[in-house]
Amino acid sequence: MRLLIDYLIQHGRPVVLYSDRHSIVSINLLEHEGEMTQFNRALKTLDIKPISAP
């Protein structure tokens, strides 16, 4: 979260954020599919669209 805050301060709000499928960004367990991580909730609040690598 600190990295996101620092990025926003230096560069402003991006429209999208492209990332890998790290567990900070996406939930990789089938039984929790569709749930959002705290990081994704923050992105949604900031109106930043998350895009995960295939």
PDB file of N, CA, C and O in Angstrom, chain B, residues numbered from 101:
ATOM      1  N   MET B 101       0.827  -1.185   0.000  1.00  0.00           N
ATOM      2  CA  MET B 101       0.000   0.000   0.000  1.00  0.00           C
ATOM      3  C   MET B 101       0.876   1.256   0.000  1.00  0.00           C
ATOM      4  O   MET B 101       0.556   2.251  -0.651  1.00  0.00           O
ATOM      5  N   ARG B 102       1.974   1.192   0.733  1.00  0.00           N
ATOM      6  CA  ARG B 102       2.863   2.359   0.778  1.00  0.00           C
ATOM      7  C   ARG B 102       3.426   2.662  -0.613  1.00  0.00           C
ATOM      8  O   ARG B 102       3.545   3.823  -1.004  1.00  0.00           O
ATOM      9  N   LEU B 103       3.763   1.623  -1.343  1.00  0.00           N
ATOM     10  CA  LEU B 103       4.274   1.812  -2.705  1.00  0.00           C
ATOM     11  C   LEU B 103       3.218   2.464  -3.597  1.00  0.00           C
ATOM     12  O   LEU B 103       3.534   3.350  -4.391  1.00  0.00           O
ATOM     13  N   LEU B 104       1.974   2.030  -3.467  1.00  0.00           N
ATOM     14  CA  LEU B 104       0.889   2.627  -4.248  1.00  0.00           C
ATOM     15  C   LEU B 104       0.727   4.100  -3.893  1.00  0.00           C
ATOM     16  O   LEU B 104       0.580   4.938  -4.783  1.00  0.00           O
ATOM     17  N   ILE B 105       0.752   4.419  -2.617  1.00  0.00           N
ATOM     18  CA  ILE B 105       0.624   5.816  -2.187  1.00  0.00           C
ATOM     19  C   ILE B 105       1.760   6.653  -2.755  1.00  0.00           C
ATOM     20  O   ILE B 105       1.529   7.739  -3.286  1.00  0.00           O
ATOM     21  N   ASP B 106       2.990   6.149  -2.643  1.00  0.00           N
ATOM     22  CA  ASP B 106       4.141   6.889  -3.179  1.00  0.00           C
ATOM     23  C   ASP B 106       4.010   7.104  -4.680  1.00  0.00           C
ATOM     24  O   ASP B 106       4.322   8.182  -5.186  1.00  0.00           O
ATOM     25  N   TYR B 107       3.548   6.072  -5.397  1.00  0.00           N
ATOM     26  CA  TYR B 107       3.366   6.195  -6.845  1.00  0.00           C
ATOM     27  C   TYR B 107       2.329   7.271  -7.161  1.00  0.00           C
ATOM     28  O   TYR B 107       2.546   8.109  -8.036  1.00  0.00           O
ATOM     29  N   LEU B 108       1.206   7.246  -6.449  1.00  0.00           N
ATOM     30  CA  LEU B 108       0.146   8.221  -6.699  1.00  0.00           C
ATOM     31  C   LEU B 108       0.623   9.644  -6.442  1.00  0.00           C
ATOM     32  O   LEU B 108       0.267  10.562  -7.180  1.00  0.00           O
ATOM     33  N   ILE B 109       1.421   9.830  -5.406  1.00  0.00           N
ATOM     34  CA  ILE B 109       1.943  11.162  -5.094  1.00  0.00           C
ATOM     35  C   ILE B 109       2.881  11.646  -6.200  1.00  0.00           C
ATOM     36  O   ILE B 109       2.818  12.806  -6.607  1.00  0.00           O
ATOM     37  N   GLN B 110       3.742  10.764  -6.680  1.00  0.00           N
ATOM     38  CA  GLN B 110       4.740  11.164  -7.685  1.00  0.00           C
ATOM     39  C   GLN B 110       4.174  11.282  -9.096  1.00  0.00           C
ATOM     40  O   GLN B 110       4.568  12.173  -9.848  1.00  0.00           O
ATOM     41  N   HIS B 111       3.247  10.383  -9.464  1.00  0.00           N
ATOM     42  CA  HIS B 111       2.821  10.304 -10.862  1.00  0.00           C
ATOM     43  C   HIS B 111       1.330  10.557 -11.096  1.00  0.00           C
ATOM     44  O   HIS B 111       0.901  10.693 -12.242  1.00  0.00           O
ATOM     45  N   GLY B 112       0.554  10.620 -10.047  1.00  0.00           N
ATOM     46  CA  GLY B 112      -0.886  10.780 -10.207  1.00  0.00           C
ATOM     47  C   GLY B 112      -1.580   9.436 -10.346  1.00  0.00           C
ATOM     48  O   GLY B 112      -0.940   8.385 -10.301  1.00  0.00           O
ATOM     49  N   ARG B 113      -2.886   9.481 -10.515  1.00  0.00           N
ATOM     50  CA  ARG B 113      -3.691   8.260 -10.584  1.00  0.00           C
ATOM     51  C   ARG B 113      -3.691   7.683 -11.996  1.00  0.00           C
ATOM     52  O   ARG B 113      -4.083   8.366 -12.942  1.00  0.00           O
ATOM     53  N   PRO B 114      -3.249   6.420 -12.150  1.00  0.00           N
ATOM     54  CA  PRO B 114      -3.322   5.785 -13.464  1.00  0.00           C
ATOM     55  C   PRO B 114      -4.751   5.300 -13.740  1.00  0.00           C
ATOM     56  O   PRO B 114      -5.551   5.154 -12.815  1.00  0.00           O
ATOM     57  N   VAL B 115      -5.058   5.057 -14.989  1.00  0.00           N
ATOM     58  CA  VAL B 115      -6.366   4.530 -15.360  1.00  0.00           C
ATOM     59  C   VAL B 115      -6.417   3.028 -15.096  1.00  0.00           C
ATOM     60  O   VAL B 115      -7.432   2.509 -14.631  1.00  0.00           O
ATOM     61  N   VAL B 116      -5.313   2.326 -15.396  1.00  0.00           N
ATOM     62  CA  VAL B 116      -5.219   0.887 -15.157  1.00  0.00           C
ATOM     63  C   VAL B 116      -3.892   0.565 -14.474  1.00  0.00           C
ATOM     64  O   VAL B 116      -2.926   1.324 -14.560  1.00  0.00           O
ATOM     65  N   LEU B 117      -3.871  -0.583 -13.794  1.00  0.00           N
ATOM     66  CA  LEU B 117      -2.649  -1.072 -13.169  1.00  0.00           C
ATOM     67  C   LEU B 117      -2.453  -2.514 -13.620  1.00  0.00           C
ATOM     68  O   LEU B 117      -3.233  -3.396 -13.262  1.00  0.00           O
ATOM     69  N   TYR B 118      -1.408  -2.746 -14.406  1.00  0.00           N
ATOM     70  CA  TYR B 118      -1.091  -4.076 -14.929  1.00  0.00           C
ATOM     71  C   TYR B 118      -0.143  -4.757 -13.956  1.00  0.00           C
ATOM     72  O   TYR B 118       0.876  -4.182 -13.574  1.00  0.00           O
ATOM     73  N   SER B 119      -0.469  -5.973 -13.555  1.00  0.00           N
ATOM     74  CA  SER B 119       0.371  -6.667 -12.579  1.00  0.00           C
ATOM     75  C   SER B 119       0.394  -8.164 -12.847  1.00  0.00           C
ATOM     76  O   SER B 119      -0.347  -8.679 -13.684  1.00  0.00           O
ATOM     77  N   ASP B 120       1.268  -8.846 -12.112  1.00  0.00           N
ATOM     78  CA  ASP B 120       1.296 -10.299 -12.184  1.00  0.00           C
ATOM     79  C   ASP B 120       0.148 -10.846 -11.326  1.00  0.00           C
ATOM     80  O   ASP B 120      -0.688 -10.078 -10.850  1.00  0.00           O
ATOM     81  N   ARG B 121       0.106 -12.132 -11.134  1.00  0.00           N
ATOM     82  CA  ARG B 121      -0.970 -12.731 -10.339  1.00  0.00           C
ATOM     83  C   ARG B 121      -0.526 -12.997  -8.899  1.00  0.00           C
ATOM     84  O   ARG B 121      -0.906 -14.003  -8.301  1.00  0.00           O
ATOM     85  N   HIS B 122       0.278 -12.092  -8.352  1.00  0.00           N
ATOM     86  CA  HIS B 122       0.733 -12.233  -6.974  1.00  0.00           C
ATOM     87  C   HIS B 122      -0.474 -12.161  -6.036  1.00  0.00           C
ATOM     88  O   HIS B 122      -1.461 -11.492  -6.344  1.00  0.00           O
ATOM     89  N   SER B 123      -0.396 -12.836  -4.913  1.00  0.00           N
ATOM     90  CA  SER B 123      -1.538 -12.921  -4.003  1.00  0.00           C
ATOM     91  C   SER B 123      -1.919 -11.576  -3.384  1.00  0.00           C
ATOM     92  O   SER B 123      -3.005 -11.457  -2.816  1.00  0.00           O
ATOM     93  N   ILE B 124      -1.066 -10.575  -3.476  1.00  0.00           N
ATOM     94  CA  ILE B 124      -1.439  -9.242  -3.010  1.00  0.00           C
ATOM     95  C   ILE B 124      -2.502  -8.651  -3.934  1.00  0.00           C
ATOM     96  O   ILE B 124      -3.384  -7.912  -3.496  1.00  0.00           O
ATOM     97  N   VAL B 125      -2.403  -8.983  -5.199  1.00  0.00           N
ATOM     98  CA  VAL B 125      -3.283  -8.390  -6.203  1.00  0.00           C
ATOM     99  C   VAL B 125      -4.503  -9.261  -6.495  1.00  0.00           C
ATOM    100  O   VAL B 125      -5.602  -8.738  -6.684  1.00  0.00           O
ATOM    101  N   SER B 126      -4.326 -10.566  -6.536  1.00  0.00           N
ATOM    102  CA  SER B 126      -5.455 -11.435  -6.864  1.00  0.00           C
ATOM    103  C   SER B 126      -5.465 -12.676  -5.974  1.00  0.00           C
ATOM    104  O   SER B 126      -4.417 -13.156  -5.542  1.00  0.00           O
ATOM    105  N   ILE B 127      -6.652 -13.180  -5.713  1.00  0.00           N
ATOM    106  CA  ILE B 127      -6.811 -14.397  -4.918  1.00  0.00           C
ATOM    107  C   ILE B 127      -6.710 -15.578  -5.866  1.00  0.00           C
ATOM    108  O   ILE B 127      -7.458 -15.669  -6.839  1.00  0.00           O
ATOM    109  N   ASN B 128      -5.782 -16.482  -5.578  1.00  0.00           N
ATOM    110  CA  ASN B 128      -5.501 -17.589  -6.485  1.00  0.00           C
ATOM    111  C   ASN B 128      -6.104 -18.912  -6.042  1.00  0.00           C
ATOM    112  O   ASN B 128      -5.769 -19.953  -6.608  1.00  0.00           O
ATOM    113  N   LEU B 129      -6.975 -18.903  -5.057  1.00  0.00           N
ATOM    114  CA  LEU B 129      -7.607 -20.126  -4.568  1.00  0.00           C
ATOM    115  C   LEU B 129      -8.996 -20.264  -5.173  1.00  0.00           C
ATOM    116  O   LEU B 129      -9.785 -19.320  -5.145  1.00  0.00           O
ATOM    117  N   LEU B 130      -9.295 -21.432  -5.718  1.00  0.00           N
ATOM    118  CA  LEU B 130     -10.583 -21.637  -6.379  1.00  0.00           C
ATOM    119  C   LEU B 130     -11.758 -21.428  -5.444  1.00  0.00           C
ATOM    120  O   LEU B 130     -12.784 -20.892  -5.862  1.00  0.00           O
ATOM    121  N   GLU B 131     -11.636 -21.842  -4.176  1.00  0.00           N
ATOM    122  CA  GLU B 131     -12.761 -21.704  -3.246  1.00  0.00           C
ATOM    123  C   GLU B 131     -13.033 -20.240  -2.867  1.00  0.00           C
ATOM    124  O   GLU B 131     -14.074 -19.942  -2.282  1.00  0.00           O
ATOM    125  N   HIS B 132     -12.119 -19.335  -3.192  1.00  0.00           N
ATOM    126  CA  HIS B 132     -12.311 -17.915  -2.913  1.00  0.00           C
ATOM    127  C   HIS B 132     -12.368 -17.087  -4.190  1.00  0.00           C
ATOM    128  O   HIS B 132     -12.190 -15.869  -4.151  1.00  0.00           O
ATOM    129  N   GLU B 133     -12.613 -17.734  -5.304  1.00  0.00           N
ATOM    130  CA  GLU B 133     -12.671 -17.048  -6.596  1.00  0.00           C
ATOM    131  C   GLU B 133     -13.756 -15.975  -6.576  1.00  0.00           C
ATOM    132  O   GLU B 133     -14.868 -16.214  -6.104  1.00  0.00           O
ATOM    133  N   GLY B 134     -13.431 -14.814  -7.081  1.00  0.00           N
ATOM    134  CA  GLY B 134     -14.386 -13.716  -7.128  1.00  0.00           C
ATOM    135  C   GLY B 134     -14.255 -12.757  -5.956  1.00  0.00           C
ATOM    136  O   GLY B 134     -14.785 -11.647  -6.014  1.00  0.00           O
ATOM    137  N   GLU B 135     -13.568 -13.155  -4.897  1.00  0.00           N
ATOM    138  CA  GLU B 135     -13.359 -12.268  -3.763  1.00  0.00           C
ATOM    139  C   GLU B 135     -12.255 -11.270  -4.101  1.00  0.00           C
ATOM    140  O   GLU B 135     -11.404 -11.531  -4.951  1.00  0.00           O
ATOM    141  N   MET B 136     -12.282 -10.137  -3.431  1.00  0.00           N
ATOM    142  CA  MET B 136     -11.304  -9.088  -3.693  1.00  0.00           C
ATOM    143  C   MET B 136     -10.298  -9.007  -2.550  1.00  0.00           C
ATOM    144  O   MET B 136     -10.646  -9.190  -1.383  1.00  0.00           O
ATOM    145  N   THR B 137      -9.052  -8.731  -2.903  1.00  0.00           N
ATOM    146  CA  THR B 137      -8.033  -8.486  -1.888  1.00  0.00           C
ATOM    147  C   THR B 137      -8.189  -7.054  -1.385  1.00  0.00           C
ATOM    148  O   THR B 137      -8.893  -6.249  -1.994  1.00  0.00           O
ATOM    149  N   GLN B 138      -7.538  -6.748  -0.285  1.00  0.00           N
ATOM    150  CA  GLN B 138      -7.566  -5.391   0.243  1.00  0.00           C
ATOM    151  C   GLN B 138      -6.979  -4.419  -0.782  1.00  0.00           C
ATOM    152  O   GLN B 138      -7.470  -3.300  -0.932  1.00  0.00           O
ATOM    153  N   PHE B 139      -5.931  -4.847  -1.484  1.00  0.00           N
ATOM    154  CA  PHE B 139      -5.306  -4.010  -2.504  1.00  0.00           C
ATOM    155  C   PHE B 139      -6.297  -3.706  -3.629  1.00  0.00           C
ATOM    156  O   PHE B 139      -6.382  -2.569  -4.094  1.00  0.00           O
ATOM    157  N   ASN B 140      -7.048  -4.729  -4.068  1.00  0.00           N
ATOM    158  CA  ASN B 140      -8.032  -4.511  -5.140  1.00  0.00           C
ATOM    159  C   ASN B 140      -9.167  -3.613  -4.673  1.00  0.00           C
ATOM    160  O   ASN B 140      -9.693  -2.826  -5.461  1.00  0.00           O
ATOM    161  N   ARG B 141      -9.554  -3.716  -3.411  1.00  0.00           N
ATOM    162  CA  ARG B 141     -10.585  -2.813  -2.888  1.00  0.00           C
ATOM    163  C   ARG B 141     -10.084  -1.367  -2.909  1.00  0.00           C
ATOM    164  O   ARG B 141     -10.840  -0.443  -3.211  1.00  0.00           O
ATOM    165  N   ALA B 142      -8.798  -1.182  -2.584  1.00  0.00           N
ATOM    166  CA  ALA B 142      -8.209   0.162  -2.637  1.00  0.00           C
ATOM    167  C   ALA B 142      -8.210   0.688  -4.072  1.00  0.00           C
ATOM    168  O   ALA B 142      -8.536   1.850  -4.311  1.00  0.00           O
ATOM    169  N   LEU B 143      -7.841  -0.180  -5.031  1.00  0.00           N
ATOM    170  CA  LEU B 143      -7.852   0.239  -6.434  1.00  0.00           C
ATOM    171  C   LEU B 143      -9.259   0.621  -6.877  1.00  0.00           C
ATOM    172  O   LEU B 143      -9.440   1.612  -7.584  1.00  0.00           O
ATOM    173  N   LYS B 144     -10.254  -0.159  -6.465  1.00  0.00           N
ATOM    174  CA  LYS B 144     -11.640   0.132  -6.831  1.00  0.00           C
ATOM    175  C   LYS B 144     -12.067   1.484  -6.261  1.00  0.00           C
ATOM    176  O   LYS B 144     -12.725   2.269  -6.942  1.00  0.00           O
ATOM    177  N   THR B 145     -11.693   1.751  -5.015  1.00  0.00           N
ATOM    178  CA  THR B 145     -12.016   3.030  -4.381  1.00  0.00           C
ATOM    179  C   THR B 145     -11.402   4.190  -5.151  1.00  0.00           C
ATOM    180  O   THR B 145     -12.005   5.256  -5.268  1.00  0.00           O
ATOM    181  N   LEU B 146     -10.195   3.975  -5.677  1.00  0.00           N
ATOM    182  CA  LEU B 146      -9.488   5.014  -6.427  1.00  0.00           C
ATOM    183  C   LEU B 146      -9.866   5.030  -7.909  1.00  0.00           C
ATOM    184  O   LEU B 146      -9.331   5.831  -8.675  1.00  0.00           O
ATOM    185  N   ASP B 147     -10.777   4.158  -8.314  1.00  0.00           N
ATOM    186  CA  ASP B 147     -11.223   4.036  -9.705  1.00  0.00           C
ATOM    187  C   ASP B 147     -10.053   3.706 -10.633  1.00  0.00           C
ATOM    188  O   ASP B 147      -9.902   4.298 -11.701  1.00  0.00           O
ATOM    189  N   ILE B 148      -9.219   2.734 -10.195  1.00  0.00           N
ATOM    190  CA  ILE B 148      -8.112   2.234 -10.998  1.00  0.00           C
ATOM    191  C   ILE B 148      -8.454   0.793 -11.370  1.00  0.00           C
ATOM    192  O   ILE B 148      -8.709  -0.030 -10.491  1.00  0.00           O
ATOM    193  N   LYS B 149      -8.459   0.489 -12.651  1.00  0.00           N
ATOM    194  CA  LYS B 149      -8.804  -0.857 -13.111  1.00  0.00           C
ATOM    195  C   LYS B 149      -7.592  -1.779 -13.014  1.00  0.00           C
ATOM    196  O   LYS B 149      -6.558  -1.492 -13.618  1.00  0.00           O
ATOM    197  N   PRO B 150      -7.695  -2.891 -12.258  1.00  0.00           N
ATOM    198  CA  PRO B 150      -6.593  -3.835 -12.189  1.00  0.00           C
ATOM    199  C   PRO B 150      -6.633  -4.817 -13.370  1.00  0.00           C
ATOM    200  O   PRO B 150      -7.693  -5.344 -13.707  1.00  0.00           O
ATOM    201  N   ILE B 151      -5.491  -5.054 -13.985  1.00  0.00           N
ATOM    202  CA  ILE B 151      -5.379  -6.033 -15.065  1.00  0.00           C
ATOM    203  C   ILE B 151      -4.283  -7.007 -14.669  1.00  0.00           C
ATOM    204  O   ILE B 151      -3.148  -6.600 -14.421  1.00  0.00           O
ATOM    205  N   SER B 152      -4.616  -8.301 -14.608  1.00  0.00           N
ATOM    206  CA  SER B 152      -3.630  -9.327 -14.247  1.00  0.00           C
ATOM    207  C   SER B 152      -3.066  -9.988 -15.485  1.00  0.00           C
ATOM    208  O   SER B 152      -3.778 -10.223 -16.461  1.00  0.00           O
ATOM    209  N   ALA B 153      -1.779 -10.286 -15.434  1.00  0.00           N
ATOM    210  CA  ALA B 153      -1.123 -10.998 -16.538  1.00  0.00           C
ATOM    211  C   ALA B 153      -1.728 -12.395 -16.647  1.00  0.00           C
ATOM    212  O   ALA B 153      -2.153 -12.972 -15.646  1.00  0.00           O
ATOM    213  N   PRO B 154      -1.766 -12.935 -17.861  1.00  0.00           N
ATOM    214  CA  PRO B 154      -2.309 -14.298 -18.028  1.00  0.00           C
ATOM    215  C   PRO B 154      -1.415 -15.370 -17.429  1.00  0.00           C
ATOM    216  O   PRO B 154      -1.743 -16.555 -17.495  1.00  0.00           O
TER     217      PRO B 154
END
